[in-house]
């Protein structure tokens, strides 16, 4: 069970219906690595504050959005892997 944490070098800003995650290095934003999260991605991002693992987050997605657990698990794992590879989460 891996617990992910948000990187300290990320600024999150809500723009319209999306959440933008912008990596900051020093005083500069790395605009080539911006993540744009939809409603479910924003839900996953918010669950990281609670110290939840991927399986727990997927179960909460099922409850919140009424999707099959296999779809929620695959989507959650994919987003967490992409964010981890980009250094958005650790």
Buried (B, 14 or more C-beta within 10 A) or exposed (E): EEEBEBBEBBEBEEEEEBBBBBBEEEEEEEEEBBBEBEEBBBBBBBBBEEEBBBBBBBBBBBEEEEBEEEEBBEBBBEBBEEBBEBEBBE
